[in-house]
């Protein structure tokens, strides 16, 4: 049995995934709407994300997301996520970072990221969760390596910003397997790749 790759993403109704957490999270392209997702967090979202974090497995992060998480999460001590993130095995896709990586339990993927992830999927272990890391997720989707998408769709249209799905991306058929709506109107929907 192969490991599943599960991409977990905050998106707006128009598909923007850039900088949901903080105003200064990602200002590429002059993006001015950083932090758009923070106000819509609630107990339902926290519980749903906690369920995912409780599953055995690893994290897969692109370089930008890894460096952003490293600058933020290890410094926080008053939340349930930091300890889990610190203790979770983290794989990092990067052509510029070098070992040893500074965050505990972090490993640099060797070679081309898509091939390395395909190899990881064949190894024993729990699921591989991907947080943020839009360019990496798109590359994995193009090769059919994303088995499940957990999309937290916020009731918001930004009109600008980096989107999860490119304009001319590959066809992807998905099947809804679970959904819940938060008290703030965020729809958390879990999709599996069709035919799995």
C-alpha positions in Angstrom: 0.0 0.0 0.0 1.4 3.4 -1.0 1.4 6.5 1.2 -1.1 9.2 0.3 -0.1 12.8 -0.5 -2.7 15.1 1.1 -2.5 18.8 0.1 -4.1 21.1 2.7 -4.8 24.6 1.4 -6.6 27.8 2.4 -8.1 29.3 -0.8 -10.5 32.1 -1.6 -13.5 31.7 -3.9 -11.4 32.9 -6.8 -8.7 30.4 -6.0 -6.1 32.7 -4.3 -3.9 30.9 -1.8 -1.2 33.5 -1.3 -0.5 34.7 2.3 -3.6 33.6 4.3 -1.9 33.8 7.6 -0.2 37.1 8.0 0.1 40.5 6.3 3.8 40.1 5.7 3.7 36.4 4.9 4.1 36.7 1.1 4.2 40.0 -0.6 5.4 38.8 -4.0 3.9 40.6 -7.0 2.8 43.5 -4.7 0.2 41.4 -2.9 -1.5 43.6 -0.4 -4.1 41.3 1.1 -1.9 39.1 3.4 -3.6 37.7 6.4 -7.0 37.2 4.7 -7.6 33.8 6.3 -6.9 34.6 9.9 -10.2 36.3 10.9 -12.1 33.2 9.7 -10.5 30.7 12.0 -12.8 29.2 14.5 -13.3 26.1 16.7 -14.6 24.0 13.8 -11.6 24.7 11.7 -9.3 24.1 14.6 -10.9 20.8 15.4 -10.8 19.7 11.7 -7.1 20.6 11.4 -6.4 18.9 14.7 -7.9 15.7 13.3 -5.5 15.9 10.4 -2.5 16.6 12.6 -3.3 13.7 14.8 -2.9 11.2 11.9 0.4 9.5 11.7 2.6 10.9 8.9 5.0 13.4 7.6 4.9 16.9 6.2 6.2 18.0 2.8 7.0 21.6 2.3 8.4 23.8 -0.4 11.4 26.0 0.5 9.3 29.3 0.9 6.8 27.6 3.2 9.5 25.8 5.2 11.4 29.0 5.8 8.2 30.9 6.7 7.0 28.2 9.1 10.6 28.0 10.6 10.5 31.8 11.3 7.1 31.6 12.9 6.0 28.3 14.6 9.0 27.4 16.7 8.8 30.7 18.5 5.2 30.2 19.6 4.6 28.2 22.7 0.9 28.9 23.6 -0.8 26.8 20.9 -1.4 23.1 20.2 0.3 23.2 16.8 4.0 24.0 17.6 4.8 20.8 19.4 3.2 18.7 16.7 5.1 20.6 13.9 8.4 20.4 15.8 8.0 16.6 16.3 6.7 15.8 12.8 9.1 14.5 10.2 9.4 17.3 7.6 10.6 16.8 4.0 11.7 19.9 2.2 11.8 20.4 -1.5 14.5 22.9 -2.4 17.4 23.4 -4.8 19.0 26.1 -2.7 18.9 24.9 0.9 21.6 22.6 2.2 21.8 20.1 5.0 21.7 20.2 7.9 18.3 22.0 8.0 17.8 24.1 11.1 14.3 22.9 12.2 14.3 19.6 14.2 13.2 16.6 12.2 13.7 18.2 8.8 15.2 16.4 5.8 16.1 17.9 2.4 14.7 15.9 -0.5 17.5 14.9 -2.8 17.2 15.3 -6.6 14.1 16.5 -8.5 11.2 17.0 -6.1 8.5 15.2 -8.1 10.7 12.1 -8.4 11.6 12.2 -4.7 8.0 12.4 -3.7 7.0 9.5 -6.0 9.7 7.5 -4.2 8.5 8.6 -0.7 5.0 7.4 -1.6 6.4 3.9 -2.1 8.0 3.7 1.3 6.2 2.6 4.4 4.7 5.2 6.8 1.7 7.4 7.2 0.3 10.0 4.9 2.4 12.9 3.6 0.7 16.2 4.2 1.5 19.3 2.2 0.8 22.7 3.7 0.8 25.8 1.4 3.7 25.2 -1.0 1.6 26.1 -4.1 4.3 25.6 -6.7 5.1 22.2 -5.3 1.5 21.1 -5.1 0.9 22.2 -8.7 3.9 20.1 -9.8 2.7 17.1 -7.9 -0.8 17.4 -9.3 0.5 17.6 -12.9 2.1 14.1 -12.3 -0.9 12.6 -10.5 0.9 12.4 -7.2 -1.7 14.3 -5.0 -4.2 11.7 -3.7 -6.3 14.0 -1.6 -7.1 17.8 -1.4 -8.4 19.4 1.7 -9.5 22.8 0.6 -10.6 25.5 3.2 -12.6 27.8 0.9 -13.1 31.2 2.4 -16.1 33.3 1.5 -13.9 36.0 0.0 -12.9 37.2 -3.5 -9.6 39.0 -3.7 -9.2 39.5 -7.4 -5.4 39.2 -7.3 -2.8 36.9 -5.9 -1.2 33.6 -6.5 -3.7 30.9 -7.2 -3.6 27.2 -6.3 -4.8 26.1 -9.8 -3.1 27.7 -12.9 -5.2 29.0 -15.8 -3.9 26.3 -18.1 -3.4 23.5 -15.7 -4.1 19.8 -16.4 -7.6 18.3 -16.1 -8.1 16.8 -12.6 -11.3 14.9 -11.7 -12.0 14.9 -8.0 -14.6 13.2 -5.8 -16.0 14.9 -2.6 -15.6 12.6 0.4 -16.2 15.0 3.3 -17.3 18.5 4.0 -18.0 20.8 6.9 -18.9 24.5 7.1 -17.3 26.6 9.9 -19.2 29.2 11.9 -17.5 31.9 9.8 -18.6 30.4 6.4 -15.4 28.6 5.4 -16.2 25.3 3.6 -13.7 22.7 4.5 -14.0 20.1 1.7 -12.0 16.9 1.3 -11.6 15.6 -2.3 -10.0 12.4 -3.5 -8.5 12.0 -6.9 -11.1 10.2 -9.0 -10.5 6.6 -9.6 -8.6 6.0 -6.3 
